[in-house]
Amino acid sequence: MGDHHSAPGVAHDKGPLLGRQVAGSHYYDPGLLFPVPRANARKSLPGGAFAGFGEDIWHAYELSWLNASGMPQMFLGTFSVPADSANIIESKSFKLYLNSLNNFEFASDGLARETIVRDLSAVAGAQVSLVLKAVDDQRYDGRVLEGDCLDGFQVSVPEEPHVELLEPVVGDARVYTHLMRSLCPVTAQPDWATMIIETRGTSAQRDKLLSYLLAYRNHQEFHEQCVERVYTDLWKRLEPDYLSVQALYTRRGGLDICPWRCSEARPAPQGRMNRQ
C-alpha cells in the first residue's frame, strides 16, 4: 500500500488549498499539508509580535486508517500544536491529509500515530502531539463552563474590533460568550466559537468586552490569529496580572480547533463543548 516511512512533502503546486476545489487523495499523501507562517499575521498585532504562551488544540472526529489485515480502524484524536511553532497548519490541507490515510495500511496504530505526528511536526516547524481515543471515550463529552456568560447584555456591534472599546476595571474575572463569530480570510465563510477569558488583578467592563468581541463578527483572520489579537489587545489595554484566552471553534470537515493563549507557561485547558 506504500512506504510507511516516506518523507513529508509540500503542498501540491506549493499553493494553499483553502478556497479551492481539490480532489481528495486515495493514497497517503503528506504533501497535502500546507504551512501558514505565524509571523505574517503577528506583524499586524500591537508591537508587531505575540508575547505569550499557548497551544492550538485540534479535535479530529474522523480519524481512520486500515490495519495490517485491511480492516478499518476508527479513533478520535486530540492534536496540540505549540503557539511558538513557525507555522499554522492550514485547516483544509489538514483535513485532506487525514482523509488520505483512510485507505492506507499501517502495521499498528502506534505506527500510524508516529507517522501523523512526524508529518505534522515537519510542517508546523515544532513538535506536535497526538492522543488517540476510542470513539465513545467520555473525555470527549461536552464540558460545563465555569464563570459568567456575557450573552445577556444588550450592546452595539462595532464594525471592527478596536482596543479602545475595552474599559479596564479592578478585579478578577472569568467570563465567556457563545456569540463569537469571525470570517475565514480566504473564503469569507463564518467561523463560530465560544470565547473564554480569564483575568486576574484587572478585568474588562463586561458589556464593553462583549461589544469588543462581537466586533469580530465580520473580521477576517484565521482562528489562531483572532485569538492572538484578542489576547494582545486585552494584555495591552488591561495590564492584568494574569490572562488566559481560549476560543472553542465549531467543527468543519471532521475537525475543530481550540486556540489558547496565556500569560503563563502551563498546560492548556482540555475539553470541548457539545456544540463542537
C-alpha positions in Angstrom: 0.0 0.0 0.0 3.0 2.3 0.1 6.1 3.2 2.2 5.1 4.0 5.8 8.2 6.0 6.2 8.2 8.2 3.1 9.3 11.7 3.9 6.8 14.5 4.3 6.3 16.6 1.2 5.0 20.0 0.5 1.5 21.0 -0.7 0.8 20.3 -4.3 1.9 23.2 -6.6 3.0 24.9 -3.3 -0.2 26.9 -3.0 -2.8 26.9 -0.3 -5.8 24.6 -0.7 -8.3 26.7 1.2 -10.9 28.2 -1.1 -10.1 25.9 -4.0 -11.8 22.8 -5.3 -9.3 20.0 -4.7 -9.8 16.3 -5.2 -9.0 14.2 -2.2 -6.2 11.6 -2.4 -6.9 7.9 -2.2 -3.3 7.4 -1.1 -1.3 8.5 1.9 -0.1 12.0 0.9 1.8 14.2 3.4 2.4 16.6 0.5 -1.2 17.8 1.0 -0.2 19.6 4.2 0.3 23.4 3.8 2.0 25.7 6.3 0.9 29.3 7.0 3.7 31.3 8.7 2.6 32.8 12.0 4.9 35.7 11.6 3.0 37.3 8.8 -0.2 37.9 10.9 1.8 38.7 14.0 3.3 41.8 12.3 -0.1 43.4 12.5 -0.5 43.0 16.2 0.2 45.9 18.6 4.0 45.9 19.0 4.4 43.7 15.8 4.7 40.4 17.7 2.9 38.0 20.0 4.2 37.8 23.6 2.8 34.9 25.5 2.4 31.2 25.6 -0.2 28.7 24.3 -1.2 25.9 22.1 -3.6 25.2 19.3 -5.7 22.2 20.3 -7.4 20.3 17.4 -10.1 17.6 17.8 -10.4 15.1 15.0 -13.6 13.1 14.8 -13.0 11.2 11.6 -9.5 9.7 12.2 -9.3 6.4 10.3 -6.9 4.0 8.5 -6.6 0.3 7.8 -4.8 -2.3 9.9 -2.4 -4.9 8.5 -5.4 -7.1 7.6 -7.2 -4.3 5.7 -9.8 -3.6 8.4 -10.7 0.0 9.0 -9.7 1.5 12.4 -11.5 4.5 13.8 -10.4 6.9 16.5 -10.9 10.3 18.0 -7.7 12.4 18.1 -6.6 15.4 20.1 -3.7 17.3 18.5 -1.6 20.0 20.1 0.4 22.5 18.1 2.7 24.8 20.1 2.0 28.5 19.7 5.7 29.1 19.2 5.8 26.9 16.1 6.8 28.6 13.0 3.6 27.7 11.1 -0.1 27.2 11.4 -1.3 24.1 9.6 -4.0 25.2 7.1 -7.2 23.5 8.1 -8.3 22.3 4.7 -4.9 20.8 3.9 -5.1 19.2 7.4 -8.5 17.6 6.6 -7.4 16.3 3.2 -4.2 14.9 4.7 -6.1 13.0 7.3 -8.5 11.7 4.7 -5.6 10.4 2.6 -4.9 8.0 5.5 -8.3 6.3 5.2 -7.2 3.5 2.7 -3.6 3.2 3.9 -2.5 0.1 5.8 -0.4 0.6 8.9 1.2 -2.4 10.8 0.0 -0.9 14.1 -2.0 2.0 15.4 1.2 3.1 17.1 3.0 3.4 13.7 0.0 5.4 12.3 0.3 7.8 15.2 4.1 8.2 14.8 3.7 8.9 11.1 1.0 11.5 11.6 3.0 13.2 14.4 6.1 13.3 12.2 4.3 14.7 9.2 2.5 17.5 11.2 5.6 18.4 13.1 7.6 18.8 9.9 5.0 21.3 8.5 4.4 23.1 11.8 8.1 23.5 12.5 7.7 22.3 16.1 6.8 19.1 17.9 3.1 18.3 17.5 1.5 15.9 19.9 -1.4 13.4 19.2 -3.5 11.5 21.7 -5.7 8.7 20.2 -9.0 7.9 22.0 -11.9 5.5 21.4 -14.9 7.0 19.6 -17.0 6.5 22.8 -14.4 8.0 25.1 -16.3 10.0 27.8 -13.4 12.6 27.8 -15.0 13.9 24.6 -18.2 14.7 26.4 -19.0 18.4 26.4 -17.6 20.4 29.3 -19.5 22.6 31.6 -18.0 26.1 31.6 -17.1 27.9 34.8 -17.6 31.7 35.1 -20.2 34.1 33.9 -21.9 34.3 30.5 -21.8 37.7 28.8 -24.6 37.0 26.4 -27.4 38.7 28.4 -26.0 42.2 27.8 -27.6 44.3 25.0 -24.8 46.0 23.3 -23.9 47.7 20.0 -21.8 45.7 17.5 -19.0 47.8 16.1 -17.7 47.3 12.5 -14.2 46.3 13.6 -12.5 45.4 17.0 -10.6 48.3 18.5 -8.7 48.2 21.7 -10.3 51.5 22.8 -13.6 49.6 23.2 -12.2 47.9 26.2 -12.7 49.5 29.6 -10.4 48.3 32.5 -11.9 47.6 35.9 -10.2 46.3 39.1 -10.8 42.7 40.0 -10.6 39.1 38.8 -13.0 37.7 36.2 -13.7 34.5 34.3 -16.3 35.1 31.5 -17.4 33.6 28.3 -19.6 34.2 25.3 -21.2 31.8 22.8 -21.7 34.6 20.2 -18.2 34.8 18.9 -18.0 34.8 15.1 -15.2 35.6 12.7 -14.7 35.1 9.0 -12.2 33.0 7.1 -9.7 35.3 5.5 -9.8 33.2 2.2 -13.4 32.2 1.7 -15.1 34.8 4.0 -17.2 31.9 5.4 -18.3 32.3 9.1 -16.5 30.5 11.9 -18.4 30.2 15.2 -16.9 29.8 18.6 -17.3 30.1 22.4 -14.7 32.5 23.7 -13.5 32.1 27.3 -11.5 34.8 29.0 -9.9 34.7 32.5 -8.1 37.7 34.0 -6.6 38.4 37.5 -5.9 41.8 39.0 -7.6 43.7 36.3 -10.6 42.8 34.1 -12.6 44.4 31.4 -16.0 46.0 31.9 -18.3 43.2 30.8 -20.7 44.9 28.4 -17.7 46.7 26.8 -15.9 43.4 26.5 -18.8 41.7 24.8 -19.1 44.6 22.4 -15.4 44.3 21.5 -15.7 40.5 20.9 -18.8 40.9 18.8 -16.9 43.3 16.6 -15.0 40.3 15.2 -18.3 39.2 13.6 -17.1 40.4 10.1 -13.4 40.4 10.8 -11.3 38.1 8.5 -8.5 36.2 10.1 -7.7 32.6 10.9 -8.9 31.2 14.2 -5.4 31.2 15.8 -4.8 34.8 14.7 -8.1 36.1 16.1 -7.3 34.6 19.5 -3.9 36.2 19.5 -5.4 39.6 18.5 -7.9 39.3 21.4 -5.2 38.3 23.8 -2.8 41.0 22.7 -5.4 43.8 22.9 -6.5 42.6 26.4 -2.9 42.4 27.6 -2.0 45.8 26.4 -5.2 47.6 27.4 -5.9 45.9 30.8 -2.4 45.2 32.0 -3.6 42.3 34.2 -1.5 40.1 36.4 -2.7 37.0 34.5 -4.6 36.5 31.2 -6.0 33.4 29.5 -7.9 33.5 26.3 -9.4 30.4 24.5 -11.8 30.0 21.6 -13.7 26.8 21.1 -14.5 26.9 17.4 -17.1 24.6 16.0 -16.0 21.8 13.6 -15.7 21.7 9.9 -15.0 18.6 7.9 -14.4 16.5 11.0 -12.1 18.9 12.7 -12.5 21.6 15.3 -9.8 23.9 16.7 -9.4 25.5 20.2 -6.6 28.0 20.1 -5.4 29.0 23.6 -3.1 31.8 24.6 -1.9 32.6 28.1 0.5 34.9 30.0 1.9 31.9 31.9 3.6 28.7 30.6 1.2 26.0 31.9 -0.8 23.0 30.5 -3.5 24.1 28.1 -7.1 23.7 29.3 -8.6 20.5 27.9 -12.1 19.5 26.8 -14.6 20.6 24.2 -18.3 21.7 24.1 -21.2 19.7 22.8 -21.8 22.3 20.0 -18.4 21.5 18.6 
